[in-house]
Amino acid sequence: MSDQAIIADTITKFITIECMAECGETAIERIRTLCEQIDKLKPAKSVGDTTGFIAFNANTTYVVRVKLRVSRFLTRKLNLLGLLSDKQINRLASLLSNQLWTVDNLYNFEILHGAAITSAFRDSIGGGSCMTGGCADYTRLYEINPTRFGLLTVRHNNDSGRAILYYLDNGKTLQSRIYCTDLPLREHMLNYATERSWFLNRNICGIEKIELVMSNLLYNSDEIPYLDSLSLGFIDYKTRTLTIFARSTSGLISEFSLCTTDGQLEPGNVCYHCEDAVNDDDYIVINGDCYCADCASRNFSFCESCNEYGDINECIPIYSGGNSRLINSYVCSSDCAENKYYKCSICDRWFVEGATYSLKDSDLLCAPCFEDNTTCCDSCEEDFLVDDVSVFIPDNDDNDDKESIEINGQFHYCQDCMTEKNTESHSRGEKVRQSENDKNNPQFIFMLELKDN
């Protein structure tokens, strides 16, 4: 297929897909006009070493061939700006370029190391930033660690792009933020990295942060660049080397931030949870990670038993006394709770000392459970669980005890006292009537066996 046919086919298909639904007949008419224009202009890729330019007939009478960059050809000669947006023009230009030239023809990729990185920043490859031009000396951290950093560059005509490459401790490569002078270059640089299975800075939130670490880096004062991806660090003063890592990296606490533009390491820590900077005297280290006071209080609780912090969602609450069951504190495990606190045998909550009641059978109950689930034995006057107390209904109207302790015509006895009463009643020949609630009570079974004998 000729270059002219490729150009005509690519443009008409693009407009059909992008504009037909909204423009309808207008798009059809415009496609017809475009085909006539293309037939007169006879466009083709420019001959020679220049890539990214389309040559066409500027004057059909004298057949003068001129050339324009692809995007300008679309807007100036085919007048597509209006029918298509700027974003659509750029996409169509990129699509045409890929059809007419291979990526190797269009884009010159190169990975720089050592002093070449400093020179690239000094020459503002990829456009200006806080580290280019006169500030390039601040980037010498890259230069003195040539096996740990690279700089991916790409050139296309008069445009260029750059991205720092981090060679991580785990052997993988992270492509940092992309700087470029022409938007289509960005996509080509992302594709270049994706084809090589590199980590991408734009996906850094989805990467296990423990993987984003570089250690044992040589460094000099006043030569620390502004880092976009691995922006925290600390110094090993024995080896005089620098370790850098991404924010929220578990198990690493920063001493410095690498987000300054004066070549210095800025002292400070960053909260592992919210990633805000925290003062040296206003952070808490929990499980090896640094937290600000607010995040620590919202996500952890201090265990007063073992003096360690635990995840607040996994900690055990310790309740204060009274009927309110207010939370007094937390402990990190049941082992810590058993060392100092008391567990209610009914609701299974843990309470501070003095907030539970001890029954004769060694059960511990909190105040609400004690009130709802216990009663007093009318004989020994000890407290028992309701289920462990039997109702005794004597048949002797002259029983003296009945006048003093009868409750609604019944007596409430614990198991020991019930056995004793049953034996006494049997020996005196009294008849004992069984409460409907106690038909299966073992004490009544014992009492009835005595009666039968």
Secondary structure by P-SEA (a helix, b strand, c coil): ccaaaaaaaaaaaaaaaccccccaaaaaaaaaaaaaaaaaacccccccccccbbbbbcccccbbbbbccaaaaacccccccccccaaaaaaaaaaaaaacccccccbbbbbbccaaaaaaaaacccccccccccccccccccccccccbbbbbbbcccccbbbbbbbccccbbbbcccccccaaaaaaaaaaaaaaccccccccccccccccccccccccccccccccccccccccccccbbbbbccccccccccccccccccbbbbbccccccccccccccccccccccccaaaaaaccccccccccccccccbbbbbbcccccccccccccaaaaaacccccccccccccccccccccccccccaaaaaaccccccccccccccccbbbbbbccccccccccccccccccccaaaaaaaaaaaaaabbbbbbcccccccaaaaaaaaaaac
